[in-house]
Amino acid sequence: MMLTIYENLKRRVAHVVKVFQIDIAPASTGRPRKITKLEALTLSLYQHTSTRATKKSVWTDFQTQLNCSYKTLVVAMNEAGVIALRILFGLMRLNKERAHFVKYTDATDLPVCLKKNADKHQTMSGLAELGHSSKGWFYGLKMTWVRDHEGRLLNFCISPPGTNDRDLLRQMNADLYGLLIADAGYVSKQLEQDMHIEGKRWLLTKPYKSMKRLATAWQIHLYKGRFKIEFDFRQLKLFFGLLTSLPRSISGYFANYFNAILAFTLR
């Protein structure tokens, strides 16, 4: 059963790699790889689409077939994160061409360790910061996510939690058109003016409860659609292993994020 899932996943990955013309050919010089790039990416997606929470469990599943050390597997899966990112760029470019008129932008927290361990955390100390979300204080990064009404991923960005949300919205939606929906954290008259293109693009931000501005019935209906982006975050964290505190390198953390996002996108 395990091998069947792996082989089916490998065929899908090979097809996607071919569609986006990703070069996964082995190097012409040097020692041959124990794990090919296609196998490494497939194993990464296998981890994030199964109940395997760690690379160690993946290595245990395929130890006989791989015939390599655990360290070799970790290095290969971390390198696969670069390929995953290139595929994501291709998918997002394709999604933008057929995107729904209505699009949503929001951000979520990416803790890299428990808050109580922030002072001792070293791996991401140069990038992670103390941030605050609706759930309270955390130590880590944040991910800003842009999707359309039908679930297509259009853009994403991983940044320190102190990065200005409004600036991120400007940058990530610069080449998108239609109706952009964001929550109250993005409220700004200047931002609405900056993003507005007559007849092509409008930005709607949910007003604070204390604001005197009233929302119309159709605006309220559109705001309610934001639950879909929150559902994306929930699935990514609970079922696709987006959050982790286990990697011992920056590349390990980002490979985990990119592989999880690709697994979610190809689900």
C-alpha positions in Angstrom: 0.0 0.0 0.0 2.8 2.4 1.0 4.7 1.7 -2.2 1.6 2.1 -4.3 0.9 5.5 -2.9 4.6 6.5 -3.5 4.5 5.2 -7.1 1.3 7.1 -7.9 2.7 10.2 -6.4 5.9 9.8 -8.3 4.0 9.7 -11.6 2.1 12.9 -10.8 5.3 14.7 -9.8 7.1 13.5 -13.0 4.1 14.9 -15.0 4.2 18.3 -13.3 8.0 18.5 -13.7 7.6 17.8 -17.4 4.8 20.4 -17.8 6.9 23.2 -16.2 10.1 22.0 -17.8 12.0 21.7 -14.6 15.5 20.4 -15.1 16.0 17.4 -12.7 18.7 15.7 -14.8 21.7 14.4 -12.7 25.0 16.3 -12.9 27.3 15.2 -15.7 30.3 15.1 -13.4 30.8 13.9 -9.8 29.5 11.0 -7.9 26.0 9.7 -8.8 23.3 10.7 -6.4 22.0 8.1 -3.9 18.5 9.7 -4.3 17.5 11.3 -7.6 15.9 14.8 -7.6 12.6 13.2 -8.7 12.7 10.7 -5.8 13.6 13.4 -3.3 10.7 15.6 -4.3 8.3 12.6 -4.3 9.4 11.6 -0.8 9.0 15.2 0.4 5.4 15.3 -0.9 4.8 11.8 0.5 5.7 13.1 3.9 3.4 16.1 3.6 0.4 14.2 2.2 0.6 11.2 4.6 0.6 10.8 8.4 4.4 11.0 8.5 5.2 14.0 10.6 9.0 13.7 10.3 11.7 12.9 7.7 12.8 10.2 10.1 9.5 8.3 9.7 9.9 8.6 5.9 13.4 7.1 6.1 12.0 4.3 8.2 9.3 3.6 5.6 11.7 3.4 2.7 15.0 2.4 4.4 15.2 -0.8 2.4 14.5 0.8 -1.0 16.7 3.8 -0.4 19.7 2.0 0.9 21.2 5.3 2.2 21.8 7.0 5.5 19.2 9.2 7.1 21.5 12.3 6.7 21.6 11.7 2.9 17.8 11.6 2.8 17.5 14.9 4.8 19.9 16.7 2.5 18.1 15.4 -0.6 14.6 16.4 0.8 15.9 19.9 1.7 17.3 20.4 -1.8 13.9 19.3 -3.2 12.5 22.4 -1.6 14.1 24.5 -4.4 12.4 22.4 -7.1 9.1 22.6 -5.2 9.4 26.4 -5.2 10.1 26.5 -9.0 7.0 24.4 -9.6 5.0 26.7 -7.4 6.1 29.7 -9.4 4.9 27.9 -12.5 1.6 27.0 -11.0 0.9 30.5 -9.7 1.8 32.0 -13.1 -0.8 29.6 -14.7 -3.4 30.3 -12.0 -3.1 34.1 -12.5 -4.1 33.6 -16.2 -7.4 31.9 -15.3 -8.1 33.5 -11.8 -11.6 34.2 -10.6 -12.6 37.9 -10.4 -12.7 37.8 -6.6 -9.4 37.4 -4.7 -8.5 37.2 -1.1 -5.3 38.2 0.8 -4.5 37.3 4.4 -1.6 36.3 6.7 -0.9 33.7 9.3 1.7 33.0 11.9 4.5 30.5 11.4 6.1 29.7 14.8 9.5 28.1 14.5 9.6 27.1 18.2 7.7 27.5 21.4 7.7 31.1 22.7 9.4 30.1 25.9 12.3 28.7 23.8 12.8 31.9 21.7 15.9 33.1 23.6 17.6 29.7 23.0 16.6 29.2 19.4 19.5 29.6 17.1 18.7 28.1 13.7 16.3 30.9 12.6 17.5 33.6 14.9 18.6 35.8 12.0 15.1 35.8 10.4 12.6 35.0 13.1 11.2 37.6 15.4 8.6 38.0 18.1 5.2 38.6 16.6 1.6 38.8 17.5 -1.4 37.2 16.0 -5.1 36.7 16.9 -3.9 33.7 19.0 -1.3 35.7 21.0 2.4 36.2 20.9 4.7 33.8 19.0 8.3 33.6 17.8 8.8 32.9 14.2 7.7 34.2 10.7 4.5 35.0 9.0 3.1 33.8 5.7 1.0 36.1 3.5 -1.3 34.2 1.1 -3.3 35.3 -2.0 -5.9 33.0 -3.5 -8.9 33.4 -5.7 -12.5 32.6 -4.9 -12.2 29.1 -6.4 -9.1 28.1 -4.4 -6.3 28.8 -6.8 -3.0 29.9 -5.2 -2.0 33.2 -6.8 0.9 34.3 -4.6 2.5 33.8 -1.2 5.3 35.3 0.8 7.2 34.3 3.9 8.5 37.2 5.9 9.4 38.4 9.5 6.2 39.1 11.5 7.0 42.8 11.7 6.9 43.3 7.9 4.1 45.8 7.1 1.0 44.0 5.9 -0.1 46.8 3.7 3.2 46.9 1.8 3.0 43.2 1.3 -0.5 43.4 -0.1 0.6 46.1 -2.6 3.5 44.0 -3.8 1.7 40.7 -3.9 -1.3 42.0 -5.8 0.5 44.4 -8.1 -0.2 42.3 -11.2 -3.7 41.1 -10.2 -7.0 42.6 -11.2 -10.6 42.3 -10.1 -12.0 42.6 -6.6 -9.4 42.2 -3.8 -10.8 41.3 -0.4 -8.8 41.8 2.8 -9.6 41.8 6.5 -9.6 44.8 9.0 -5.9 44.6 9.5 -5.4 46.1 6.0 -7.7 49.1 6.5 -6.1 52.1 5.0 -7.6 54.9 2.8 -4.3 55.4 1.1 -4.0 51.7 0.4 -7.4 51.6 -1.2 -6.4 54.5 -3.4 -3.1 53.0 -4.4 -4.6 49.7 -5.4 -7.6 51.2 -7.2 -7.5 51.1 -11.0 -10.7 52.4 -12.6 -12.7 49.6 -14.2 -10.0 47.0 -13.5 -9.2 46.7 -9.8 -10.9 47.5 -6.5 -9.8 46.8 -2.9 -12.4 46.1 -0.2 -11.2 45.9 3.4 -13.5 44.9 6.2 -14.1 47.9 8.5 -13.4 47.8 12.2 -16.4 47.4 14.4 -15.7 50.9 15.9 -15.6 52.5 12.5 -18.6 54.6 11.3 -18.3 53.3 7.8 -21.1 50.9 7.0 -20.9 47.9 4.7 -23.5 47.0 2.2 -25.2 43.6 2.0 -23.1 42.6 -1.0 -19.9 43.7 0.7 -20.7 41.6 3.8 -21.4 38.6 1.6 -17.9 39.0 0.0 -16.3 39.4 3.4 -17.8 36.2 4.5 -15.9 34.4 1.7 -12.7 35.0 3.6 -13.3 31.9 5.6 -11.9 30.0 2.6 -8.5 31.5 3.1 -8.6 30.7 6.8 -9.6 27.1 5.9 -6.4 27.0 3.7 -4.3 27.9 6.7 -6.0 25.3 8.8 -5.5 22.5 6.3 -1.8 23.5 5.7 -1.1 23.4 9.4 -3.1 20.5 10.5 -2.9 18.1 7.5 0.1 19.1 5.4 2.8 19.7 8.0 3.4 23.4 7.3 4.6 24.1 10.9 7.7 22.6 12.2 10.4 23.1 14.9 12.6 20.2 13.9 15.0 21.4 11.1 18.5 22.3 12.0 19.2 24.6 9.1 17.5 27.6 7.4 17.2 25.6 4.2 15.5 22.8 6.2 12.8 25.2 7.5 12.1 26.7 4.1 12.2 23.4 2.3 9.5 22.2 4.8 7.3 25.3 3.9 7.7 25.0 0.2 7.2 21.2 0.1 4.1 21.5 2.3 2.6 24.3 0.1 3.2 22.3 -3.0 1.7 19.2 -1.5 -1.4 21.3 -0.6 -1.6 22.9 -4.0 -1.4 19.5 -5.8 -3.9 17.8 -3.5 
